[in-house]
Structures are given as structure tokens and as C-alpha cells.
């Protein structure tokens, strides 16, 4: 090792046995220099993380790697090495097997339950058509609830105030769809409750639904006969062109994580495009243009999708989609 490493290690070991003040007096240097030497040793060694002041136990790199190895599978470790995101609280990806040639699902997003701009009649019309079309499931990519106090004056745009009121309202709405699985992620408005008091409102909504499945924060996945459907929300804003945001999302997904189908919420825009071999759908909303959106000159594309996939060998070999607009 380099001399500066040996010197830093010597000081570090002495501090472990004593403390910063004793070490400073022993070596005839300032207390800050002693602390700097200890930080330098930890940086150079990169094998020990210890708080010498509190004399906590030593954590070696070997033990740390072992704990990581025990937590993840080989494929997940390889994904981590390649830069993939592995979240401890990410729910297990549902794996759905179905018999038949086609898989049909309804797709809605950005309801904002609790907002005066949410239109319950639109929701009822959507689920009525989905039942009529005999969809196999319904996907919802975030902002199920409105949250509270996201901006000045927001409280005056609510007709359901508080966590319990918005949760119960959403639960009662989705109980109307009791015959097929419902797949949810949360969005930025839902996460107001997390940021304010730690409440996972979308996860709690799913717990009260016998057919509700919570897929995670902002991003979630469902596997349909090996075909990956990814739900995405985000916290970015609208782009100058409707297609631009979807293109940038697709560009940000690494090759090993690419879905077959991408369902995007958040911007209240509707579009269907094919990019990097991904079938992309931006889902619009079931909330009419809010005062905030009007002030920002942002249009709202109100409506929902019904999408039919023909899947073979985990690939989408044919896809058809219908957009149902509200005016």
C-alpha cells in the first residue's frame, strides 16, 4: 500500500482504541486533521465502514457482499451489475397464463378521485364498455387519487378531503369491476399521502379489493404468457409534442428491461406509437381539464383504451386498440 494509506491506517487504528482528542494530542496535529485521516483511510481501504466515535461494529466488504448475494438471485445480481434498478419494496411481478388466441385488457389512467374535475359518469361508462367487451383485466397507471395541497389553492378543487375519504371513494368505484384482475401503480398525486404521512394509498386500495394487484411506485410490470406489459407514470411535465415524452421514456429503458407494451400515464395525453419494437400507449385521463392545466395552456385528452394482444412465444404478433374519447 502507498505510504499515505499506511499512515492513515495507523491513525485510524489509534482512534479506534482511544478517541479523536487523544489521537490529536498523541500525534501533535489538529482534531480535524485526525478526522480527515480517518476519512481518507476509509476511502482508500473501501473495506470498512465504522463510526469510530460511537464505536459501532465493523462491517467488512465481504460480509456486505454476502448479504447482498443472499438477498438476490443470480439473474438479479447480473442485472444490478448491468445497472438495472432492483427495489427491495417492489412487489413481485404477476405472471398470468391464459388460454386462447387473444388477450384483451382495458387501460385507464389519471382518474384523480377526490378532485372536482374527476367525472364519475365517464368512469362508469368505461367499465360498462369493458364489461361488454369482456376484457381479461384492467390496467391503471397512476394518479388514482387526487391527494391534497399539491399547489396553492388546491384544497378548493377537492370534493373528497383526506386520506380516508379519497381511499374509500376509489375503493367503492373499483368494486364495480369485480370479475377481472385490476393492476395498479401509484402516481405523483397518490404519493402526496406518502410524503405527508407515509400512507400508501394505492396499495391500501388494492388491499380492500379482492381482485386488486399493486405493482409498485411509478413503474410496474405484468407478464402475460411471457409478454411484458410495463405501466409507467413519472413526475416530469408535458412536452412540446405529444409523442416526445413517450419517445424519451422508451429511450431511457435499457435493452434488457424493454417491455413489449408500455402504458404511460401522468400527462393526460393520448397517443399510440411503435418505438424500439415497443407498443406504446399514452392513456389520457378521466379528469376534465383542471384549472391548473388551463392556466398552463395544457389540453386534457379525456378517455380510455381497450387493447387486444395476440401473443406467441412471449411476443406480440398482432395488436389492435380502440380509443374511447370523452368530450
C-alpha positions in Angstrom: 0.0 0.0 0.0 1.0 3.6 -0.5 2.6 5.4 2.4 -0.4 7.7 2.9 -2.6 4.6 3.3 -0.3 3.2 6.0 -0.2 6.5 7.9 -4.0 6.9 7.7 -4.4 3.3 8.9 -2.1 3.9 11.8 -4.1 7.0 12.9 -7.4 5.2 12.2 -6.4 2.2 14.4 -5.3 4.5 17.2 -8.6 6.5 17.1 -10.5 3.2 17.4 -8.6 2.4 20.6 -9.0 6.0 22.0 -10.8 8.9 20.5 -10.2 11.9 18.3 -9.0 14.2 21.1 -6.4 11.7 22.5 -5.2 11.0 19.0 -4.7 14.7 18.1 -2.6 15.2 21.3 -0.6 12.0 20.7 0.3 12.9 17.0 0.6 16.6 17.7 -1.9 17.5 14.9 -5.3 19.1 15.0 -8.5 17.1 15.6 -9.8 18.0 12.2 -6.6 16.5 10.6 -7.2 13.3 12.6 -10.8 13.1 11.3 -9.6 13.8 7.7 -7.0 11.0 8.0 -9.8 8.6 9.2 -12.0 9.5 6.3 -9.1 9.0 3.9 -8.4 5.6 5.3 -12.0 4.5 4.8 -11.9 5.9 1.3 -8.7 4.1 0.4 -9.5 0.9 2.1 -13.1 0.8 0.9 -13.5 -2.4 3.0 -14.6 -1.0 6.4 -17.5 1.3 7.3 -17.3 2.2 11.0 -18.3 5.1 13.1 -15.3 5.5 15.4 -17.0 8.0 17.7 -19.8 5.6 18.6 -17.6 2.5 18.2 -20.1 0.6 16.2 -19.3 -2.8 14.9 -17.1 -3.2 11.8 -18.9 -4.1 8.5 -16.5 -5.6 6.0 -17.0 -5.6 2.3 -17.0 -9.4 2.4 -19.9 -9.5 4.8 -21.7 -6.8 2.9 -21.4 -8.6 -0.4 -22.5 -11.9 1.2 -25.7 -10.2 2.5 -26.4 -8.8 -1.0 -25.8 -12.3 -2.5 -28.3 -13.9 -0.1 -31.0 -11.3 -1.0 -30.9 -11.5 -4.8 -30.9 -14.3 -7.4 -28.1 -14.7 -9.8 -30.1 -13.1 -12.6 -30.9 -10.1 -10.4 -27.2 -9.8 -9.4 -26.4 -9.7 -13.1 -29.0 -7.1 -13.7 -27.6 -5.0 -10.8 -24.1 -5.3 -12.3 -25.5 -4.1 -15.6 -27.0 -1.1 -14.0 -30.6 -2.2 -13.5 -32.9 -0.9 -10.8 -33.7 -3.5 -8.1 -36.0 -2.3 -5.4 -36.5 -4.1 -2.1 -40.1 -3.0 -1.8 -41.1 -3.7 -5.4 -43.9 -6.2 -5.4 -43.5 -9.5 -7.2 -44.3 -9.2 -10.9 -47.6 -11.0 -11.6 -47.3 -13.9 -14.1 -50.6 -14.5 -15.9 -51.3 -17.6 -18.0 -54.4 -17.6 -20.2 -55.8 -19.9 -22.8 -56.9 -18.6 -26.1 -55.5 -16.6 -29.0 -56.1 -13.1 -27.8 -55.7 -11.2 -24.5 -57.9 -8.1 -24.2 -57.5 -5.5 -21.4 -58.9 -2.2 -20.5 -56.5 0.7 -19.9 -57.3 3.8 -17.9 -55.2 6.3 -16.0 -55.3 9.6 -14.1 -58.7 9.4 -12.5 -57.8 11.9 -9.7 -60.6 10.6 -7.4 -61.4 13.4 -4.9 -61.0 16.1 -7.5 -64.0 18.2 -8.6 -62.7 17.6 -12.2 -63.0 13.8 -12.0 -66.1 12.6 -13.9 -67.6 9.6 -12.3 -70.0 9.1 -15.2 -67.0 8.7 -17.5 -65.6 6.0 -15.2 -69.0 4.2 -15.2 -69.2 4.3 -19.0 -65.6 3.0 -19.3 -66.2 0.0 -17.0 -69.6 -0.7 -18.7 -67.9 -0.9 -22.1 -65.0 -3.0 -20.7 -67.5 -5.5 -19.3 -69.4 -5.5 -22.6 -66.1 -6.2 -24.4 -65.3 -8.9 -21.9 -61.8 -7.7 -21.1 -59.4 -10.1 -19.3 -58.1 -7.4 -17.0 -57.9 -3.6 -16.4 -54.6 -1.7 -16.1 -54.4 1.7 -14.3 -51.1 3.6 -14.4 -51.3 6.0 -11.6 -53.0 9.1 -10.1 -55.9 7.1 -8.9 -56.5 9.7 -6.2 -56.0 13.5 -6.2 -54.0 13.9 -3.0 -54.1 17.3 -1.2 -52.2 20.5 -1.1 -50.1 19.9 -4.2 -50.2 23.6 -5.0 -51.7 26.8 -3.6 -55.5 26.8 -3.6 -55.6 23.1 -4.3 -57.9 22.4 -1.4 -60.7 24.3 -3.1 -60.6 21.8 -6.0 -61.4 18.8 -3.8 -64.8 17.2 -3.1 -63.2 14.3 -1.1 -60.8 15.7 1.5 -58.3 13.5 3.3 -56.8 10.0 3.0 -59.8 8.0 4.2 -62.4 9.9 2.0 -60.3 9.5 -1.1 -59.4 5.9 -0.4 -63.0 4.8 0.3 -64.3 6.6 -2.8 -61.8 4.9 -5.0 -62.4 1.5 -3.4 -66.2 1.9 -4.0 -65.6 2.8 -7.6 -63.3 -0.1 -8.4 -65.6 -2.6 -6.6 -67.8 -2.1 -9.6 -65.2 -4.1 -11.6 -65.2 -7.4 -9.6 -64.9 -10.0 -12.3 -61.4 -9.4 -13.7 -57.9 -8.6 -12.1 -57.1 -4.9 -11.6 -53.4 -3.9 -11.9 -52.3 -0.6 -10.3 -49.3 1.6 -9.9 -49.3 4.9 -8.0 -48.6 8.3 -9.4 -47.3 11.6 -8.1 -50.7 12.7 -6.8 -51.1 9.4 -4.9 -47.7 9.9 -3.4 -48.8 13.1 -1.7 -50.0 10.8 1.1 -46.7 9.1 1.3 -44.8 12.4 1.5 -47.2 13.9 4.0 -47.7 11.0 6.4 -46.3 7.8 4.9 -49.6 6.4 3.7 -49.5 4.1 0.7 -53.0 4.9 -0.5 -52.9 2.8 -3.8 -51.5 -0.2 -2.0 -54.2 0.2 0.7 -56.9 0.5 -2.0 -55.7 -2.8 -3.5 -55.9 -4.5 -0.1 -59.6 -3.7 0.0 -60.3 -5.2 -3.4 -60.4 -8.9 -3.8 -59.1 -8.5 -7.4 -56.6 -5.6 -6.8 -52.9 -6.0 -7.5 -50.4 -3.3 -6.5 -47.4 -3.3 -8.8 -45.3 -0.6 -7.2 -44.3 3.1 -7.2 -44.4 4.9 -10.6 -43.4 1.8 -12.5 -44.8 -1.8 -12.5 -44.9 -4.8 -14.7 -47.3 -7.7 -15.6 -46.3 -10.8 -17.5 -49.0 -12.2 -19.8 -47.9 -15.5 -21.2 -44.3 -14.2 -21.0 -45.2 -10.9 -22.7 -44.2 -7.9 -20.5 -46.6 -5.1 -20.0 -45.0 -2.1 -18.3 -47.0 0.6 -16.5 -45.3 4.0 -16.2 -46.3 7.3 -14.5 -43.4 9.7 -13.8 -43.2 13.2 -12.4 -42.0 15.1 -15.5 -44.1 17.6 -17.4 -45.8 17.7 -20.8 -43.6 18.0 -23.8 -44.0 20.4 -26.8 -45.1 17.4 -28.9 -47.3 14.6 -27.6 -45.0 11.9 -28.9 -41.8 13.4 -27.5 -42.3 12.3 -23.9 -43.1 8.8 -24.8 -40.0 8.6 -27.1 -37.8 9.8 -24.3 -39.2 7.3 -21.9 -38.6 4.5 -24.4 -35.0 5.7 -24.9 -34.4 5.6 -21.2 -35.2 1.9 -20.9 -32.2 -0.4 -21.3 -32.4 -3.3 -23.7 -32.6 -5.9 -21.1 -35.6 -4.2 -19.4 -37.6 -3.4 -22.5 -41.3 -4.3 -22.3 -43.5 -5.5 -25.2 -46.2 -3.0 -24.3 -45.7 0.4 -22.5 -48.6 2.1 -20.8 -47.9 5.8 -19.9 -49.9 8.0 -17.6 -49.3 11.4 -15.9 -49.6 13.9 -18.8 -53.3 13.4 -19.6 -52.4 12.9 -23.2 -53.4 10.1 -25.6 -51.2 8.6 -28.3 -50.4 5.2 -29.8 -46.9 4.7 -31.3 -44.4 2.0 -32.1 -40.8 2.8 -30.9 -37.8 0.5 -30.5 -40.2 -2.5 -31.0 -42.3 -1.4 -28.1 -46.1 -0.8 -28.5 -46.6 2.4 -26.6 -49.8 3.9 -25.3 -50.3 7.2 -23.5 -53.5 6.8 -21.6 -55.2 10.2 -21.5 -57.3 10.7 -18.3 -60.8 10.5 -16.8 -60.5 14.0 -15.4 -61.6 17.0 -17.4 -59.1 19.9 -17.9 -58.3 21.3 -14.5 -57.9 25.0 -13.7 -54.2 24.4 -13.3 -53.9 22.8 -16.7 -56.0 25.5 -18.3 -53.7 28.1 -16.8 -50.7 26.3 -18.2 -52.5 26.0 -21.6 -52.3 22.2 -21.4 -55.1 20.3 -23.1 -56.5 17.1 -21.5 -57.2 14.1 -23.7 -60.1 12.5 -21.9 -60.9 8.9 -22.5 -59.6 5.3 -22.2 -58.3 2.4 -24.2 -59.3 -1.2 -24.9 -56.3 -3.1 -26.3 -56.2 -6.7 -27.7 -52.9 -8.6 -27.9 -52.2 -11.7 -29.9 -49.2 -13.3 -28.1 -46.9 -16.1 -29.5 -43.7 -17.2 -27.8 -43.8 -14.2 -25.4 -44.0 -11.8 -28.4 -46.9 -9.6 -29.6 -47.5 -10.8 -33.1 -50.6 -8.7 -33.6 -52.2 -5.8 -31.7 -55.4 -3.9 -32.1 -56.6 -0.9 -30.0 -59.6 1.3 -29.7 -59.6 4.8 -28.1 -62.8 5.8 -26.5 -62.9 9.6 -26.1 -65.0 11.8 -23.8 -65.8 15.3 -24.8 
